[in-house]
Amino acid sequence: MDPTLWGNGMTERTIRIAQVGVGNWGKNVLRNLMSLPGVEVPVVAEADATLRQSTARQYPGVRVVDSAEQVTGDPGIDAVVIATPPRTHFALAQQALMHGKHTFVEKPLTLLAADAAKLVQEAEERGLVLMVGHILEYHPAFLRMKEMIDAGELGELLYAYSTRVNLGVVRRDENALWSFAPHDVSVILWFFGETPSQVQCSGQAYLQPDIEDVAFLNLIFPSGRLAHIHVSWLDPHKIRRLTLVGSRKMAVLDDMEAMEKIRVYDKGVGKGTYLGYGEDLSLRFGDIWVPYVQMREPLRAELEHFVECIRTGSRPRSDGRDGLRVVRVLECAQQSLKHGGKPVPLD
Ligand SMILES: NC(=O)c1ccc[n+]([C@@H]2O[C@H](COP(=O)([O-])OP(=O)(O)OC[C@H]3O[C@@H](n4cnc5c(N)ncnc54)[C@H](O)[C@@H]3O)[C@@H](O)[C@H]2O)c1
């Protein structure tokens, strides 16, 4: 296979990646893959004829075929990137892994935890990289926030709440919970470093039968921490905001802000200081700090990480196990949603 010359003078083998699905999001994935050094995309599979034509026109060097079977078994391919609707993820990823391909699957990894567990086992037995597109784990502002949490800058994390709402895109084959919440759940599990013991979710389907447009999800953690996630595609605002309350400081990550994505509030409540009639808690109102975040496209960083893991054999930050944890939470949330918001324990 063709060697690629890197800046340090070393030669590295080109990684050949096939992509399945070039729909609304898949287009962005392909654009990034095409521009990664040391990567080639010889073939793309897409079921839709119009998209096949436009992709072939845009990337004349790429063979565009109509079915995934034509690419997953191709011996010239090292890895497969799957950007198709979630209901297809399990079968396509299983097929790719069984052909010995490193596999990247868009979020959510699967729709059933049992299927996600099968993929994890398959990848681990074969020594293959299995990565899920939990893109916020590669987003510079979220990485900066994670650094601050790990450095103890907020003190002990107490609780968090996240809002991911806008008007549209209304999906027809998945609800707002499965469409949006994989992002928030993956981030909260990553920031908290623990898995919830109980999940509770309420929601409602207004536009289409049985497909919830809005969901309110509560995660209860063994440590006593709480997280709340509000997702909707039927909302007047476009909000992408995560609030973290720590024992020393509080922080807000607003992804709609172009520059000042993180604000750290030196605010809190101390115990034991008598302030006046009826008060034995002291409120602290300190400075608000905006840490500098060097932004870059999170999708590019995510795909670079996938390629790096293939080269080095290391485990991705959002590996199959991470994907499985998120699917388990969503599966319990879905159960709770369908049972009028009844809490569901996570085994
Ligand atoms: N990380 C993010 O921020 C983000 C954002 C949007 C979507 N996504 C994820 O990306 C995935 C795709 O979403 P989308 O919005 O692009 O959906 P989409 O419906 O626009 O595109 C999916 C494409 O896959 C094709 N397809 C389906 N089955 C196929 C098969 N067996 N073989 C070949 N092609 C097939 C369809 O023809 C379609 O063009 C989903 O998992 C979604 O959750 C991630």
The ligand as a Tripos MOL2 file, in Angstrom:
@<TRIPOS>MOLECULE
LIG
   44    48     1     0     0
SMALL
NO_CHARGES

@<TRIPOS>ATOM
      1 N1        -22.5150   13.8790   15.5850 N.am      1 LIG1
      2 C1        -23.4980   14.6750   15.2390 C.2       1 LIG1
      3 O1        -23.5500   15.8280   15.6400 O.2       1 LIG1
      4 C2        -24.5900   14.1550   14.3370 C.ar      1 LIG1
      5 C3        -25.4540   15.0690   13.7260 C.ar      1 LIG1
      6 C4        -26.4540   14.5660   12.8880 C.ar      1 LIG1
      7 C5        -26.5820   13.1860   12.6970 C.ar      1 LIG1
      8 N2        -25.7120   12.3330   13.3200 N.ar      1 LIG1
      9 C6        -25.8450   10.8750   13.1440 C.3       1 LIG1
     10 O2        -25.4120   10.5300   11.8330 O.3       1 LIG1
     11 C7        -26.1720    9.4280   11.3330 C.3       1 LIG1
     12 C8        -26.8100    9.8110   10.0030 C.3       1 LIG1
     13 O3        -27.6630   10.9140   10.2060 O.3       1 LIG1
     14 P1        -28.1250   11.8330    8.9610 P.3       1 LIG1
     15 O4        -28.7370   13.0360    9.5520 O.co2     1 LIG1
     16 O5        -26.9960   12.0140    7.9960 O.co2     1 LIG1
     17 O6        -29.2520   10.9010    8.2990 O.3       1 LIG1
     18 P2        -29.7700   10.9380    6.8110 P.3       1 LIG1
     19 O7        -31.0480   10.1740    6.8030 O.co2     1 LIG1
     20 O8        -29.7380   12.3230    6.2660 O.co2     1 LIG1
     21 O9        -28.6650   10.0970    6.0060 O.3       1 LIG1
     22 C9        -28.5070    8.7240    6.1280 C.3       1 LIG1
     23 C10       -28.0900    8.1730    4.7680 C.3       1 LIG1
     24 O10       -27.7820    6.7940    4.8860 O.3       1 LIG1
     25 C11       -28.2200    6.1490    3.6990 C.3       1 LIG1
     26 N3        -28.3660    4.7090    3.9740 N.ar      1 LIG1
     27 C12       -29.2490    4.1140    4.8180 C.ar      1 LIG1
     28 N4        -29.0400    2.7830    4.8790 N.ar      1 LIG1
     29 C13       -27.9940    2.5350    4.0350 C.ar      1 LIG1
     30 C14       -27.3170    1.3440    3.6800 C.ar      1 LIG1
     31 N5        -27.6510    0.1500    4.1800 N.pl3     1 LIG1
     32 N6        -26.3150    1.4250    2.7770 N.ar      1 LIG1
     33 C15       -25.9720    2.6300    2.2410 C.ar      1 LIG1
     34 N7        -26.5760    3.7990    2.5740 N.ar      1 LIG1
     35 C16       -27.5860    3.7470    3.4480 C.ar      1 LIG1
     36 C17       -29.5160    6.8460    3.3430 C.3       1 LIG1
     37 O11       -29.8300    6.6810    1.9620 O.3       1 LIG1
     38 C18       -29.2140    8.2930    3.7190 C.3       1 LIG1
     39 O12       -28.7210    9.0460    2.6320 O.3       1 LIG1
     40 C19       -27.1890    9.1010   12.4420 C.3       1 LIG1
     41 O13       -26.6730    8.0690   13.2430 O.3       1 LIG1
     42 C20       -27.2830   10.3740   13.2510 C.3       1 LIG1
     43 O14       -27.6420   10.1400   14.5890 O.3       1 LIG1
     44 C21       -24.7140   12.8020   14.1170 C.ar      1 LIG1
@<TRIPOS>BOND
     1     1     2 1
     2     2     3 2
     3     2     4 1
     4     4     5 ar
     5     4    44 ar
     6     5     6 ar
     7     6     7 ar
     8     7     8 ar
     9     8     9 1
    10     8    44 ar
    11     9    10 1
    12     9    42 1
    13    10    11 1
    14    11    12 1
    15    11    40 1
    16    12    13 1
    17    13    14 1
    18    14    15 2
    19    14    16 1
    20    14    17 1
    21    17    18 1
    22    18    19 2
    23    18    20 1
    24    18    21 1
    25    21    22 1
    26    22    23 1
    27    23    24 1
    28    23    38 1
    29    24    25 1
    30    25    26 1
    31    25    36 1
    32    26    27 ar
    33    26    35 ar
    34    27    28 ar
    35    28    29 ar
    36    29    30 ar
    37    29    35 ar
    38    30    31 1
    39    30    32 ar
    40    32    33 ar
    41    33    34 ar
    42    34    35 ar
    43    36    37 1
    44    36    38 1
    45    38    39 1
    46    40    41 1
    47    40    42 1
    48    42    43 1
@<TRIPOS>SUBSTRUCTURE
     1 LIG1         1 GROUP 0 **** ****
